[in-house]
Amino acid sequence: MATRRTTRRPPAPRGAITWVGLVLLAALVALGYVAYVAIPVVALHYEVRQVVRDFANQAVKDPDDRKLVAAMTDKLRRLGDEPVLDPQGRPARRPLVDVNPRDVVWERSDSSLHVAFDYRREIALPFLDRSIERVMSVDLDLDISRPQWGGAP
């Protein structure tokens, strides 16, 4: 019976670049790029949801829904802005979250509040000289019932 000879390549010298190392480096760079682009978008959306929750908490004591929606949309506009060109070609600033009070669904019942709206977000892709537009949605059902402290007699 003949023995089969296997040829093994000698291991790469310590510190040498291998194809596995290059693949891992490329994956790390791609992950870093996605994080650099996506983290600000996700963080802003989280802030938007926190603002909505804050105004739902205010709705527990304040029955004036129109005032709450107007104040909420004003606060959303102040979360941040981005540079744009106005119709005349001059530099201007545009809010990152521009929601009209008429576009907000604000439905109150005895113990719950439903708040829903969409906003458009333009996401710049650095190094690619492109941007993509996404519609971000907020749709929350919040409890606005007053707590019952203490036990029943």
JOWOHU-V694876 format. One record per residue. N is the residue number from 1. RES is the residue in one small letter. PHI is phi in degrees with one decimal (NA if undefined). Layout:
n=(N/N)
res=(RES/RES)
phi=(PHI/PHI)
This chain:
n=(1/2/3/4/5/6/7/8/9/10/11/12/13/14/15/16/17/18/19/20/21/22/23/24/25/26/27/28/29/30/31/32/33/34/35/36/37/38/39/40/41/42/43/44/45/46/47/48/49/50/51/52/53/54/55/56/57/58/59/60/61/62/63/64/65/66/67/68/69/70/71/72/73/74/75/76/77/78/79/80/81/82/83/84/85/86/87/88/89/90/91/92/93/94/95/96/97/98/99/100/101/102/103/104/105/106/107/108/109/110/111/112/113/114/115/116/117/118/119/120/121/122/123/124/125/126/127/128/129/130/131/132/133/134/135/136/137/138/139/140/141/142/143/144/145/146/147/148/149/150/151/152/153)
res=(m/a/t/r/r/t/t/r/r/p/p/a/p/r/g/a/i/t/w/v/g/l/v/l/l/a/a/l/v/a/l/g/y/v/a/y/v/a/i/p/v/v/a/l/h/y/e/v/r/q/v/v/r/d/f/a/n/q/a/v/k/d/p/d/d/r/k/l/v/a/a/m/t/d/k/l/r/r/l/g/d/e/p/v/l/d/p/q/g/r/p/a/r/r/p/l/v/d/v/n/p/r/d/v/v/w/e/r/s/d/s/s/l/h/v/a/f/d/y/r/r/e/i/a/l/p/f/l/d/r/s/i/e/r/v/m/s/v/d/l/d/l/d/i/s/r/p/q/w/g/g/a/p)
phi=(NA/-84.6/-89.8/-91.6/-94.1/-108.8/-105.8/-110.1/-77.0/-66.4/-61.3/-66.3/-61.0/-57.9/88.3/-75.5/-85.4/-114.1/-67.2/-66.3/-62.4/-65.7/-63.9/-64.2/-64.7/-63.2/-65.5/-66.2/-64.8/-63.6/-63.4/-63.4/-65.0/-62.6/-64.0/-61.5/-83.7/-86.4/-60.6/-61.8/-67.6/-67.2/-64.7/-65.3/-63.7/-62.5/-61.4/-60.1/-64.9/-67.5/-62.9/-61.8/-63.8/-60.5/-72.7/-67.3/-64.0/-66.8/-69.4/-61.6/-103.3/-108.3/-83.6/-82.7/-64.4/-61.0/-65.9/-63.9/-65.7/-63.1/-67.4/-64.6/-66.5/-65.8/-66.4/-62.6/-65.3/-88.2/-67.6/170.0/-141.7/-134.3/-76.1/-141.7/-105.7/-77.2/-58.5/-87.3/88.9/-90.0/-65.4/-146.4/-118.5/-128.7/-64.6/-68.2/-120.3/-112.3/-117.6/-84.7/-56.1/-69.6/-89.0/-92.5/-87.6/-133.2/-114.4/-106.2/-120.6/-60.0/-127.2/-141.0/-135.9/-108.2/-124.1/-147.1/-167.1/-119.7/-141.5/-90.9/-131.4/-91.3/-109.6/-78.2/-108.4/-62.3/71.9/-105.2/50.5/-136.4/-144.5/-123.9/-111.2/-125.6/-99.2/-97.9/-115.4/-120.7/-146.8/-122.7/-109.6/-118.9/-87.3/-119.8/-73.5/-76.9/-69.1/-103.1/-83.8/85.7/-91.5/-77.0/-69.0)
